[in-house]
Amino acid sequence: MRNPDIRFACGLVFLAVVAVAGCASLLGVGTETAIAKALVSDEQSAQIGEQVHAELEAQGVRYVKDGAVNKYVQGVAEKMFAQARQDRGGVDYHVHVIDDPKQVNAFATPGGHIYVYSGLLLAADNEAELAGVLGHETGHVAGRHVERAMVNAYGLQMAASMALGQNPGAIKQLAAQLAGTGILAAHSRSEETEADDYGARYASHVGYDPKAMITFFQKLQANESKGSKLTGWLRTHPVSGARIEHLEQYIAQNGLHGNVLNAERHREIRQRLS
């Protein structure tokens, strides 16, 4: 039987969170983040992330087996992860390259798992564009956007039952649902904007040109206007003129800069995938 003091403390946390939730319409994003942080611990996020990874494999998701490609992506991702740990510690970040050249997309799951499709590697013209995307997805984790989406989609009751240990099977159940829906790749407009800010900042701080994110967005927009079907990123991360303008302003106002593109190195990776 659980210690009465622990049960009492958990009860107080739950009541406090519910009270804050009642003001969510007034406090907005900050409230959603506080609720997600209180109800979904880093340990629980890690467990959900591992379960989601297993579910994706069970669904037949294939990963790139080329060691050179994986090493390359891992190296770029680790630079983003090092920045993200300063914003959110306690997360064991991972990156996975999905073998699907027809999908130009990427997404993040609980526990710091970042998935990038080989199609996105082929669409990027240089390493800086890839870094911006990986920084963006890592920003979703650092900003607790995934946990916020979970609470919004499945409600306070399920999240609270996990936080209070009242539903041992909730994590596995939730992971199966997450792997089978689009919630992992779809975020609100404010979350996408915040993740853009994270991505530009993370990339710039390690020397990449933060404006490479903008060139990547513009390229996908151009491809979409030509009727390209290889723009999965735009379906789950809608890019507008206002979003690009905000990113340009954010880069300028925060003095972000960098000159690393590494186009030749990235071209070699694209050739391996081709």
N, C-alpha and C positions, 0 to 999 in steps of 0.2 A: 504493500500500500504506500502511496506517495506521502512524503512528509507533509503534515498539515501546514507548516509554515510556507513550504514551496507552493502548495495549492493556493494558499491565501495570497501569496505574492503574485502568482500567475493571474488569479482572479482580479486583483487590483489593476494589473497591466491591461487585462482584457477590457475592464470597465473604462479605463482611461482612454483606450483606443476607440471604443465605441462612442464615448463622449466627444472625442475629437472628430470622429467620422460624421457626427451630426452637424458639424460646421464645415464639412468638406466643400459645400457649394460656395462658402465664403472664402475659404483659404486656398482652394485649388490644388495646384501641383505640389506645393510644400506639404500639405496635409496628406495627399496620397502617398508621397514618399515616406513620411513619418509612419503612416499606418503599415505600409509594406515592410519597413524596417523593423517595426515592433512585432509584426505577426509572422514574418518569414525570416528566420535567422540565416546566417551564412552557412551554417552546417546543414540546415534543411535545403537551402538552395543547391548546395553541392550534391546532396542525395537526389534531389529532383533532376539535376543536370545529368547525373550518371544514369538514372533511369530513362531519361529522354534519349540519351545516346544509345542505350540498349534497344529502346523501342524503334529508333530510326534504323538501326542495323537489322532488326527483325522485319522491318518493312522493305528491306532490300536496298537501302542506300549503300552505294559503292563509293570507296575512297581511292584517291590517286595513290598508286603504289610506287611511283618513281621517287626514289630517295632524294635525288637532287632537287626536285620540285618541292617536296615536303620540307627539306632543309632550308630552302630559300624562303618559303612562306613563313616557316617557324622563326627564322632570323628576323624578318620584318616585324612579325607579330610580337616577338619578345620585346622589341623596342617600345611598342605601344603598351604592352602589359606593364613594363617598368614604370611608365608614366601613370598608368591607371592605379597601380598599387599605392601611389601617393594620395589618390582621391578616395580609394576604397581598399583598405587592407583586408586580410582574411579571406581573400578569394584566390583559388588556385586556377589560374587562367590556362586554357588549352586552345589550340587551333586545329581544325580538321579541314582537309581539302576534298570536297565531294567531286567525284568523277562524272561530270555532266557538262560537256562543252556547249550545250544548247541553252543553259541557264546562266544568265548574267545576274547573279544575286549573291547575297550573303545574309546571315542572320545570327543572332546570339540567343543562347538558352541559359536557364538558371545555372549557377555554379561557375560562370565564367567560360563556358564553351562557346567558341566562335567558329562558325562554319562558313566557308567560302567555296563557291562553285568554280570548277576549272574554267567555265565559260567567262567568268569575270576576269580571271587571269589573262585570258585571251583578248578580252575587250580593253583591258588597261594598256596604255602605251608605254608606261614606265613604272618604276618601283614606287615613286612618290604617289601616284594615283592609287596603287594598291595599299600603301601605308595609310592614306586618307580613309579608305574604305574600312580597313581593319581598325583604325583609330575610332571611326564612327561606331562600328559595332561594339568595340570595347567600351565606348562611352555609354552605350545602352546598359551595360553591366554596371559600370561605375555609378551611373545615375539611378540605379535600381529600377530601370524602366521595365525590365522583364517581370520583376516581382509585382510592380504596380499593375501591369497588364493582367497578371494572374489573379490578383485580388479583385480587380474590376470585372474580370470575365467570370470568375467562379464565386465571388462574394466573400463577405467577411466570415460567414459561418464556417466554410471549409478552411480558410486560413487560420481562424481562431482555433478550430479543432486540432490543427497541426501544432499550433503554438502551445496549446495546453496539453498536448499528448493524448487527446481523447479519441483519436481515430488513427490507429497505427497503420492502416492501409491507405490513408489519404494520399501519401506521397506517391505510391505506385499508381494509384488511380489517377491522380493529377498528371503524372508524367505521361501516361498513356493518352490522356485527352490532349495534352499539349503537343505531343508528337503527331497527332492526327488532325490538328487544326492549323489555321493560318496565324494564330495569335503570336507565334514566335517571330514572325517576320513583319507583322503589322504593328505600327506604333502611332500615337497621336501626332498631330502637327507640331505641338510644343516639344514633344520628346525627340522628334526628328531634328528639330532646330537645335535643341540642346546637344544631341549626339554629334551634329555637324560641328558645333563649337568645340566639343571634346576632341573630335578627330583632327581639326585644324591645329589645335593647341598641342596635342600629343605629337603630331607629325613635325611641326615647327620646332619643338623643343629638342628633337633629335636630329635636326638639320635638313629635313625634307622641305621642299617648297610647298607651303600649305595651300597655295592657289591651284595645286594639282587636283584637289578635290573639285574645284570649280570646272576645270577643263574636262574632268571625267563626267560630271553632271551634264555639261553642255553637249558633250559627245553623245551621251545616251539620248538626250532630247532630240538631237539631230537625227539619230538613227530611228527613233520612234516616229518622227515626222515623215520619214521615208517608208514607213510601213514595216520596219523590222520587227520580227517576233522574238528577238533575243534581248528584250529589255525587261526582264523580270524584276530588276531593281526598281524600275519606275512604277510597277504595280504595287509593290510593298513599301517603297520609299518615294512617294510622289514628289517630283522636283518641279518647282514653280519659279517664275521670275523673281518673286518676293523672297523665296528661300535662298536663291543665289545672291540676291542683293544683300540679304542679311549677312550671309557668309563673307561677302566682300567687305562689308562694313566692320564685321567682327575682327577680321584679319587686320584691317587698317587701324582700327581703334585700339587694338591690343598690341600693336607693333610686332605682329608675328611675321617671321621671315625665315628663309632657308633657300638654299640653291641646289640641293641634292635631288636629282631626278633618276639617275641610274637607268637610263633608257636601254643602253646596250645589254646590261646584265639581265634586264627583264625580257629583252628580245630573245635571249638565249633560252629562257624558261618557256616562252611561248613556242619556240621551235620544238622543244622537247614534247610539249603537249600536242602540237600539231602532228 
